[in-house]
Amino acid sequence: MLRQRNERTTATESVRRDDRSRAEAFAGLPRRTAAVGMCVAAVLLAGCSMPTPHVPLRENAQGGRDFYLSPQGDDSDNGRTPQTAWRTLRRADALRFKPGDRLRLRGGAQFRGTLSIGQGDAGNARKPVVIESYGKGRAVIRASGTRAIEVHNTSGIAIRDLIIVGDSAAYRLRDGIAFVSDLPGNRKLPYVRVSGVEVKGFRNGIRLHGGAEASGFRDVVISDSALHTNQDAGLVADGPAFDADAPAYAHENMTVSKVTTYENIGDPRASDRNTGSGIVLGSVRSGLVERSVAHDNGEFSSPGAMEGPEGIWTYDSTRMTFEKNVSYGNHTGSQVDGGGFGLDNNVSHSVMQYNLAYGNDGAGFLAYSAVANAAHTGNTIRYNISHNDSRKLQDYGGIVAFGARVTDLAIYHNTVLTTANGPVRAPALRLQQSLGSVTVRNNVFETDGPPVVASQNAFAASAVLLQGNDYHSGQEWSLEWGDRWYTDLAAWRQDTGQETLGPRATGTDVDPCLAQVPLPAAGPNLYGTGPTRGALASRCTRTLTGAAVNLRTLGVNPGPVDYFGAPLSGSPGVGAVQVGPAA
C-alpha cells in the first residue's frame, strides 16, 4: 500500500509540474501570443473568445445532491436543476442514491412507472434520501401492476408530498409504498419517514414487511396522509410468525399520526385472510397510533372469512398505544370483527385510551386472542367512548373481551352507549371464554333494552371482577351471567359477589343522563368539533356519587386526564368524562 501511495503521489506531483511548466510557458510569451496559444489549447475553432467557466453544482442543505423530474425534461440531461430535469422515473430509478440526496418531482405532473431504492442506496437520520414534490401541488406517480415506491433492505428514507395511484393489477397484487427487509438476523434498519402522501388503488396503501428472523425497521413515522380505496388495508406492518416462548418483533418505535384511512373495502374472494382494515400493525415493539381516523372500511371483505377487518388494530405486538383516534362506520362481509379498535392475538402491555368508536358493524373496542398461550396480557382499555357499535353483529358489543386466553386486562373509565338496531340487540359489555385477572371498573354502560352486560361464563371474581360501574337501561333492565339472567343489580351482586369492595356495595343502575346526540356522518373533527363534554358527561352527578371505586387505593393509576383532556384530581367518578369524585 505504501508503494501504491508513493506511486500515486509521484504521478500527482508530475501532473503538477507539467501544469506549472505549461503556465510558465504561456507566461513567457507575449500577451497576444499567449492568448492565441490558449485558444489553440482549448481547440476553439470559431473566433477566439474564452470558454464559459464551469460552475460546479452546489450541494443541498443536507449536503447531498438534488435531482429533478419534469414532463418537459430530457433523460439525456444531468437532472440536477429544474432547467435540466430528467423526464422519466426509469431514468431516476437508475440513480444510486447517497446520503442527503433528493429526488424532486414536479408538482401537479404525472409520472408513470416505479421507483426502487435498494441496499446500495442509503441515507441516514441526519441526511436521509428524500423523495418529494417541488413547485405547485403534489406530483402523481402512477404504477401499472407494480409497487410505486419500494425500499428494500435499506433505510434513511423520507417520502413526502406525493400522490400514489395504482391500476387494477396493482389493486389486486401490489403495495403502493413498500418497505421490505429480508436481511438475516434481528437487524433493525433505522429512520423511515412518510408524510403528506395520498395512496390509493393498491392491495395495501403502505406496507412495512419484516424478515423471517425479525429483521425490519425502527424509528418509523408515518404522518399527515390519506390511504384509501385500497383492497386489503390502508396501512400494514407485519413480520415473522409469532413465537410466544421467544417473542421477536420486526419493527420498533413506530408512530402513526394524523393518518386517515377509508374505503379500503376488502377482497370478497379472500376467505383465507382478513381484508378491508384501515390500520393494522403486526410485529411491532413500541408503537403509537394517534389522532388518526379509520372509516367505511371492510364493506366487501369475504363473507366466508374466518377473521375479518377492523378500523385500527394490532396483533403480535407489545407496548402499543392507540390514543385520540376515531374509528367509525367500519364493516365486515362476514359474521366476525368489523369493529372500531382491536388488541388481537399476542398483544401485551398495550393501551387504548381517549378514542371514539361509533357506528361500526362489530365491537367498538375489542380484546381478543385465538391462541391459548400467555402472550395476550397486561393490556388496558380506558377513557374511550363507544356510541352505537355492533350495528350488525349481536354477538359483539360496545366493549368486548374474549378468546382462548386473555389475562391481566384492565377496563376502566369508559363510556358505552348501545341501542338496538332492529333485531340486533348487542350489549354494552360482552365477556366470554377464557378470561383471567380481568378488572372492569368505573365505566358507564347504557342500553335501551339489550342487556347491559352479556357474559357467556359465570366468572368468579378472581377471574373477572366488576366494580364501580353504572349499568343503566332505558327500558327493561337485564344482565346475562353464564346461564342466568338477572333483572336486578342487587340480586346479581348478592349471587356473584360482583360489585362489592369488602363489605361495601359498589356500582349503580341509575340513569347517567347522557344525551343521545347524533354524531356527524362525516366523522368528528379531532381538533375540536364532534361530541361535546356537555353531551357525554353525566348530568346526574349527584346520583352517581359513591358508585365509583378509588383506583389509586387499589394500586391503579387512573391517568392524568379524562377523555377531553381535563386534568383529573383525586379519584374520578364513572365514565370517560370527569363527572365528580368517587366516595
C-alpha positions, 0 to 999 in steps of 0.5 A: 500500500505504501508503494501504491501511495508513493506511486500515486503521489509521484504521478500527482506531483508530475501532473503538477509540474507539467501544469506549472511548466505549461503556465510558465510557458504561456507566461513567457510569451507575449500577451497576444501570443499567449492568448492565441496559444490558449485558444489553440489549447482549448481547440476553439475553432470559431473566433477566439473568445474564452470558454464559459467557466464551469460552475460546479453544482452546489450541494443541498442543505443536507449536503447531498445532491438534488435531482429533478423530474419534469414532463418537459425534461430530457433523460439525456440531461444531468437532472440536477436543476429544474432547467435540466430535469430528467423526464422519466422515473426509469431514468431516476430509478437508475440513480444510486442514491447517497446520503442527503440526496433528493429526488424532486418531482414536479408538482401537479405532473404525472409520472408513470412507472416505479421507483426502487431504492435498494441496499446500495442506496442509503441515507441516514437520520441526519441526511436521509434520501428524500423523495418529494414534490417541488413547485405547485401541488403534489406530483402523481406517480402512477404504477401499472401492476407494480409497487410505486415506491419500494425500499428494500433492505435499506433505510434513511428514507423520507417520502413526502408530498406525493400522490400514489395511484395504482391500476387494477393489477396493482389493486389486486397484487401490489403495495403502493409504498413498500418497505421490505427487509429480508436481511438475516438476523434481528437487524433493525434498519433505522429512520423511515419517514412518510408524510403528506402522501395520498395512496390509493388503488393498491392491495395495501396503501403502505406496507412495512414487511419484516424478515423471517428472523425479525429483521425490519425497521425502527424509528418509523413515522408515518404522518399527515396522509390519506390511504384509501380505496385500497383492497386489503388495508390502508396501512400494514406492518407485519413480520415473522410468525409469532413465537410466544416462548421467544417473542421477536418483533420486526419493527420498533418505535413506530408512530402513526399520526394524523393518518386517515384511512377509508374505503379500503373495502376488502377482497370478497374472494379472500376467505383465507385472510382478513381484508378491508382494515384501515390500520393494522400493525403486526410485529411491532415493539413500541408503537403509537397510533394517534389522532388518526381516523379509520372509516367505511372500511371492510364493506366487501371483505369475504363473507366466508372469512374466518377473521375479518377487518377492523378500523385500527388494530394490532396483533403480535405486538407489545407496548402499543398505544392507540390514543385520540383516534376515531374509528367509525362506520367500519364493516365486515362481509362476514359474521366476525370483527368489523369493529372500531379498535382491536388488541388481537392475538399476542398483544401485551402491555398495550393501551387504548385510551381517549378514542371514539368508536361509533357506528361500526358493524362489530365491537367498538373496542375489542380484546381478543386472542385465538391462541391459548398461550400467555402472550395476550396480557397486561393490556388496558382499555380506558377513557374511550367512548363507544356510541352505537357499535355492533350495528350488525353483529349481536354477538359483539358489543360496545366493549368486548373481551374474549378468546382462548386466553386473555389475562391481566386486562384492565377496563376502566373509565369508559363510556358505552352507549348501545341501542338496538338496531332492529333485531340486533340487540348487542350489549354494552359489555360482552365477556366470554371464554377464557378470561383471567385477572380481568378488572372492569371498573368505573365505566358507564354502560347504557342500553335501551333494552339489550342487556347491559352486560352479556357474559357467556361464563359465570366468572368468579371474581378472581377471574373477572371482577366488576366494580364501580360501574353504572349499568343503566337501561332505558327500558327493561333492565337485564344482565346475562351471567353464564346461564342466568339472567338477572333483572336486578343489580342487587340480586346479581351482586348478592349471587356473584359477589360482583360489585362489592369492595369488602363489605361495601356495595359498589356500582349503580343502575341509575340513569347517567343522563347522557344525551343521545346526540347524533354524531356527524356522518362525516366523522368528528373533527379531532381538533375540536368539533364532534361530541361535546363534554356537555353531551357525554358527561353525566348530568346526574352527578349527584346520583352517581356519587359513591358508585365509583371505586378509588383506583389509586387505593387499589394500586391503579393509576387512573391517568392524568386526564379524562377523555377531553383532556381535563386534568383529573384530581383525586379519584374520578367518578364513572365514565370517560368524562370527569363527572365528580369524585368517587366516595 
